[in-house]
Amino acid sequence: MKNMCVGVLLCAVMLTCSAALASEAPTVLSVGVTGNERITSEYILGVVETEPGSPLERDILQKDIEAIYNQGFFSFVDVELRPEATGVAVTYSVRENPVINTITFTGNTIYKSETLMKEVFSQVGTVFNRAFFRNDLDRIQERYHKDGYVMVRIADVRVDDGDINIYILEPRVGEVIIQGNKKTKTHVIRREIKLKKGDLFNVVHFRHHLGKLQAMGYFEDVNVGFDTPDGQDDVVDLILTVKEKKTASIGLNLAYGTESGFSGGLTYGDTNLSGLGYNFEVGFEEGDEARYWGNISSPYMDKDTFAWRIGVSKWNYEDRFYHYQGKKQFEYDEKALSAYAGLGRKFGRDEEWSWFFTLRYLDVKYKNLHNAIPGYHDDLMKWSGTNVSAELQFTLDRRDPYLPYPKGYVWETYLEQALEALGSDFQYLKYWTQFRYYYPLNQFIDGLVDVDNMWTEDSPILFAARIRIGSSTKDELPAFARYSLGGINSLRGYHSRSFEGSNVILGNFELRVPVQQNFSLVGFYDVGHASGSLDWGNLKDNYGIGLRVKTPMGQLRLDYATGGDEDRTYFGFGEMF
């Protein structure tokens, strides 16, 4: 902006009234303004302290000049003192700023000029006001910063005879430098940072990428630095310094279950095998539910990178309980060998869509039916055999990726085909779809309830819902392929696998209420049924409360449900959906 100048001329009074000033200050006879064309004298004089009838004081005159100048409408302010017989007349001389002809923007690519003009209160055809315009610039910059463009700044403003040009500097990403990684391959880290060279830097997006990087579990710490190359004010280099931690672990477990009795086992896993981001695990458990397994997967996917998984497991379960329509029927033994291999990738312009294809093999034997109740129902033992199936999953994920909580929805559709042509003893087609929805409720609660630090913009009260419905081409599916409900991840008021069949409907509804930064309360309601037919009049339901606690190991989950024959308590990790 052009420099504005302020001057005070007291020469007249010093030359003609020096004697009076030396002995006694003259009286102010009148106060006026000259030079103003559009700004009224009343508005200008509204900020001066010098008044008719008061003694003339140099300090107050100086304050008056500064106050008029600070009104923002003038490029020059002076004062003239005209001696008269009984005192002195005070006249403030002003030079108005030019009338605004145009306001233009240069360098803006994020927002159109029309959008930025909505933040500008200064209008074409009015006198340029320096103070008002400074607030306009603050609002423009605040608009950028609020949307995450915190490095954008007003680089220059030029005012030329009423034509105003605002130059905006929008920094773009230069180099992304990654250092400190010894095991993890650089490309594994870099692919999580979606910012490319030449992209506009947005701190909200960048914070999201960092969150995903830290959630990988490979690093104790991730530090970020910024650097501007010499002579390139519109470029910012990102410097990521990581401190790695051990990702391999050995687990030893000992457990007791009412159905399974005592069991124990050993596992070895690495969530970053060879620094390539692969998940690897092998393990075994011994006891009434003996199991051996091994799997490896690469979970990362985008439109150019395939995710994949391969696994095999073998188990030998003794004295398992079989339930029919929520009631225990008998005990049995189960022996099986299972293997799978899958491949998937994202697609679509914004990579909201993804697909995953999986081939599955299962050879299962049910035997040794015992401890049956009188008149028991057996819909299990006849289903021993080999099953080979292909599963195709499509997912549309429209949750906001830049929020620290889920908002939006996820729609998933599955097709599972078992074919005798693939060597299977069974042939069927299963199809089901699932919809998950998340919505923050703070806007409806604010003003009704005022509890400090319980819920914030980044940790709101959240409504979460999941609807699942599925069917098949067979009225009767093999026992291992049936839809099942009951337990910690479906109908929480019922025993695991209480309801099974070739059709399923399920609804889970939760109200998640933050209490403190690391604690949340959850109220929930579950309703659904699985059977040979969709019987809407025979739905089972339950309700309950839960507690969520954030810990270094992850989010702990405790649910207490009332429904069915008895109340049930569950302990686990993460949300149910």
N, C-alpha and C positions, 0 to 999 in steps of 0.2 A: 504494500500500500504506500501511496505517496506520503512523505512526512508532512504532518500538520504542524503549524507553528503558532505559538501564542506570544503576544508581546504586550507590554504595559507601558504607555507613554504618559508620564507625569510631568513632562517638560513645562507645560503651560502653567500649571500651579506652582512649579518650582521657580519659574522666572518672574511671575507676577505677584505671587502671594507668599514669597519666601519669608517675609517678615511675620505675616500672620501665622504661618505654619510654625515658625520658630517660637512664637509666644503662646498661641492658642489655635487649635484646629478649626478651620472654617466650617460653617454649617452647610449641610447639603440642602439645596433649595429644590432640586428636581432630579429625577432619575429617568432616563430614556434609552432608546435603542435606535441605531441607524444601520442601514445596510441589509436588513432582512426584507425578503420579498415574499416568501411563502410561510415562514415560521412566524407566528404572531408574537408581538412584543409582550403580551401578557404571559405567554408560555415561557419566553426567555427570562423575563424579570421574576418569574415565580421561584427561581433558585438563588437570587441575589439577596444579600443581607443589608446592603446599603439602602437606606430609606430617607425620604425627605424629612428634614428636621433633626436628623442625627448628625453628630460630628463626623467629619471626613477622616477616615482612618486608612492608612496605606495597606496594612495587613488584610483588612476586610476587602478592600478593592482587589487585592491579589486573589483572595479566596473566591470572590465573585467571578473573576475572569476564568478561573479554573473550573468553577461550577458550570458556567455557560459552555465552556469548551467540552466538558464531560457530558453535556447533553447529546453530543455526537453529530449534530447537524452542521457544524461549522469547521472550516479549515483555518480560520484566523479570527482571533478575538482581541480587541484592544479597548482602551478606555480614554475618553477625552474629558478634560476638566475645564470648564469655562467660568472664569471668575465673574461674579456680579457684585452689585453694591453691598448686599447683605450676606453673601455666602458664595457658593459654587454650584454650578449645574453639572451633573454627571451624566455622560452619554456613553453607552457601550457600543462600540463599532464591531460589527460582525461581517464575515464573508461566508455565505452559505455554500455547502457542498453542492456539487452538480446534481441535477435531476437524473434519476436512473433511466437510461434508455434501454439497455439490454443487460441480461445476466446470462452468461454462458459458462459451460463447464468443459474442461479439457482433461483427458486422461482417464475419465470414468468409463469402465466397461462392465462393472458389476451391476450398477443401476443405470437406467436411462436418465437423461437430464430431466425429463418430466417427473420422474420419481423423486429426484433430489430437490426439485423446485418445491415439492410439498413440505420440505423442511425449512424453506426460506420464507420468512415473514416480510422481508423487504420487497416492495412491489415496484414494477416499472411505472414511471410517472410520478413517483414521490421523491422527495429530497433524500439523498443518500445519508444514512445515519450510521456512523462508525460503531457506536455501541450496540445498536440493534443488529448490525451485520455480524459483529463478533459472536453474538448469540446464535445467529443463523449458521455460522461455521461450526460452532460447537454442536448444534443439532445434527448437522450433516455427518460430522465425525462420529457422533454418538450412534447414528443409524448404522454406520458401518460396523462399529465396535459391538453393538448389540447383536448383530447377525454373525459375529465371530471374526470379522476382518479387522483385528485389533492393530495390525501394523499399517493400515491405511492412514494417511495423514494429508492435511491440506499443505501442499508444498509451497504455494505462492498464490497471491491475490493481486490482480492489477486493476486499478480504477483509472480509466482514461476518458475524461470528459463525459462521464455518465455511462460509459460502457464498462461493465465489470466482468472480468474473466477469472474463474476459480480453477486453479490447476490442482488436480487430485493425483496423489502418488499411490498406486495400488501395487505393492510388492508381490513379486511372483517367486515361486520356488526355484532355487538354483540347484546346487548339488545336495544330495542326501548322503551324508558321510556316516558310516556305521563303524564303531570301534569298540574294542574291549572283548569281543566274542572270540573265544578260542575253540570251543567245540561246535557251537551252532554255526551252520553255514550262513554266509552273509545274505544269500538270496532268500533263505527261510525267514530272516528278519525283514528284509526289504519288501517282500510281497505283502506283509501286513500293513505297511505304510503306503497307502494308495496314492499319496501325492506324487505327481510326476514333475519333472523339470518343465517349467513354464506354467504350471498350475498356479492359480491365485491362492495365497496362503490364508487358510481359515482355521482359527484356533479350535473351534468346536469340532470340526472334522479331524483335526490333528489329535485332539485329546481322545477322540473315539479310537483312532488307530493305535495310540499308545495304550489305551485300555485293553484292546485286543492283544497287543504285544505282551503286556504284563500278565494277562489271563492265561497265556500259554503255559505258564509255570516254569519257564526255563531260566528266569532271571531273578536275582535278589533285588536288583535295582536297575532302573532305566533313567538316565539323566539326559536332558535336552539342552543344547546350546544353539545360539543363532549367530551368524556372521554375515556381514555385508561386504562383498568383494569391492576392492578399490575402484572407485569411479562408477559403481553400479548401484545407485541408491534404490533402484526399483527391483533389486534381486536380493533374496535372503537364502543363505545356505543353512541347512538343518544338520546339526551334529548330534548323533545319538551315541551315547556311551553306555554300554550295558555291563552289568556284573553278573556273570553266570552262577548258577547253583547246580547242585547235583540233581539229576533227573532220574537216575536209576535207584531202585529200592528193592529191598527184600522184606516180605511180609510173613509173619508167623501168626496164626490164629487158632484159637481154641473156643468152641462154642457148644451150647446145649439148647436143643429145641424140643418142644413137647412132642413133635412128630418125628424128628430126626434123631433125638438122643444126643449123645456126645459126638463131636467131630473136631478134627483139627487138620491143619494143612500148611502149606508153604507156597509162596508166590514170589516170582521175580519179574520186575517190570521196568521199562524205561520209556518215558513219555517223549524222549527226544533221541531216539536211537541213531547213533552215528552222526548226530547233529543235523539230521535231515528232516526232523519234525515227525518221524514215524512213532506210532504207539506200538509197543511190543510187550506181551505178557505171556508167561507160562506159569502153570501152577497145578497143585493137586490138593484134594481134601480126602481124608480117610474117615470112616465111620459108617453109620447106617446109610448115609448119603455120600458115597464115594464118588469123586469126580476128578477128571484130569482134562486139562485144556491148554491150548496155545493159540494166540492170535497176533496178527500184525496189521496195522492200518495206517493210511495216510489221510487224515481227515480234512486237510485243506483243499478247497475247491474254488475255482472261479471259472470264467468262460473259456480260459485257455489251459487250465490245469485240472486234471482228473483227480478226484478222490477215489480211494480204493480200500478194500478190506478183505482179509483172508483169515479163516479161523477153523479150528477143529476141536471137538470136545467129545469126551466119553464119560458116561456115568453109570453107576450101579446103585440104585436106590432100594432100600429095604423098608418094609412096614410103612409105606406111604398111605395117607388117608384119601379115600375117594368120596367126594361130596356130590349129591344130586339135589338140585333145587334148594341148596342151602343146608342140607342135612347129611351127616356122615353116614355112608353106606357100608364100607368095608375097608380093609387094609390090603395092600398088594405090593409086589416088587416090580421094579422097572429097570431095564437095562437097554442102553442105547449108544449109538455112535452117530455124531452129527458133524457136518462140514458145510462151509459156505464160502462164496467168493462174490465180491460185488464191485461195481464201478459206477461213478457218477460225475456229473459236471453241472455247473450253472449255465444259464442261457438267458437271453433277453437283453435289452438295451441297458437296463440298470441292474442286471444280474439278480432280479427278484425271483426268477424262476430257477428251479433245479430239478434234475432227474437222477434217480439212482436205480440201477438194475442189479439184482442179486439172484444167484443160483444157490439152491439149498439142497442138501442131501441128508436124509435121516433114516436110520435103520433102528427100529424100536421093538422091544419085546415086553409085553405085560404078562406077568405070571404070578403064581402062588397067592391066589385070592384067599384071604383068611380074616377071622374076627368080623364076620358080616352080621349085620342086624337082621332080625327076622323080616322076611319079605323084602329083602334088599333089592335095589335096582342096579343091574349091571349093564352099563353101556360103554365099557372100557376094554375088557379082555379080548374082544374079537378084533381089535384094531392093530394087533401086532403086524409088522411088515416093513417094507421099504417105501419111502416116499421121496420123489425128486420133483422139485417145484421151481418155478421162475417167478420172481417178484419184481414189479415195476412200481416205483413211487414217484409222484410228481408233487412238488411243493412250491407254493407261492407265498413268499414272506414279505409282507408289507408293514412290518414294524419299523418305527423310526430308528435308524441305526445310530443316531447321534445323541440319544437321550440315555441317561444312566438307569432308566427303568423301562420296561416294555410298554409301548403304546402302538396300537394298530392291530393287525390280525395276521394269522398264519393259516393257510388252507392247504391241507394235505389229502391226496387221493392215492389209494393203493389198489393194485391188482395182483392176485396171486393165482398162478395156474399150475396145477399138478397134472402131468401127462404120463400115461402108460408108455407112450412112444419114447419117453426119456428113460425108461427103465423103472418107472414107478408102479407099485401095486395098486395105486389109487389114482382116480382122476376126478378133479373138481376145479371150480373157479370161485375164488372169493374176491369180493370187492367191497371196499369200505372207504369212507371219507371222514375227515375230522376238521373241525373249525375251531380255532383258538382266538379269543378276542380279549384285548386289554385296553382299559380306559381310565385315566386319572379323574378323580372326583373333586379335587380341591376347589374348582370354580363354583361348585354347588355348596361346599361346606364353609368357605370363607365368609365371615360375617355372622354365621349362625353359631359356630363354635370357635372359640379363641383360646387355644392352648399352645403356649410358646414351645418351640423346638420339637413338637411332636411330628408334624409333617411340614415339608418345605416344597419348594418348586422342584428340587432334584430328588425328593423322596416323598411323593404324594400318597394320599389314600388311593388305592387302586381297586377297581372292579375287574375281576378276571373270570372268564367263562370258557368252557370247552364242551363242544357237542360232537358226539361220534355216532355214526350209524353205519351198519354194515349188513351184508347178506351174502348169499352164495347160490350157485346153481343146483346144489344138492340139499335135500331136506335133512339129510343126516351126514355130517362130516366126520372124518376120523377123529378120535379123541384128541390127538396132538394138534389138529388143525382148527379146533373149535374156537369160537370167540368165548372168552371167559371174563367174568366180573367177580369182584370181591377182593379185598385186601388194600394195601397201602396206596395203590395207584389207580383205583377205580371207585368201587363202593366201599368206603372206609368203615362202614358199620357192619361188614360181613366178612366171614372167613375167606381166605384166598381160594379162588376158583369155586366159589359157592354156586355160581350160575354159569352154565355152559350151553352152547347151541350153535346153530348155523346162522342165526340172526342176532344182532345186538343193537341196542340203543343206550346211550349213556350221556348224562349231562352233569357237569361239575361246575359249581358256582362258588366263587370266593370273594370276600371283602378283606383286603389286606391293608391293615392300619399301622403305620409306623408309630412306635411309642417313644423310642430314643434312636440314636444314630445306628445302633447295632441290634435293636430289638423291634419286632413287629408282632402284632396279634392278628390272627386270621379267623374269621367266621366262615363256615362252609356248609354247603348243602349238596348232596350227591343223589342222583336218581337215575335208574336205568334197569335193564333186564337183558339177559341172554338166554335164548331158548330155541326150540325148533321152529318157532313162528314169532312174528312181531305182535305181541299181545299188549296193546297199550293199556289195557285195564288191569294188568298184573305187574305194574312197575314197582320196584323196590326202591326205598329211599332211606337216607340217614342225614343227620346234621351233626355239627360239632364245632369245636374251637381248636385253634392251633397256636403254636409259638414258633417264631423264627429268630435264630440268633446267629449273627455273623461272627465267624471265628477265623483264625489263620488257616484252618483246614477246609474252610468253605462254610456255607450256610447250613446250620443244623435245623432240623425240622422235627417238631413234636406235635402230633395230632391226637385228639381224643374225640371219638365218634360214638354217637348213640344211634342204634338202629339194629334191626334183626333180633336175634335171641339174646345178645349181651352187648355191653359196651366194650369198645376196643381202643387200645392205645398203640400208636405207631411212632417209631423213631427212625429217622433217616437223614439224608442230605439233599439240599436243593428243594425247589418247589416241585409240586406234583406235575405242573404243566406251565 
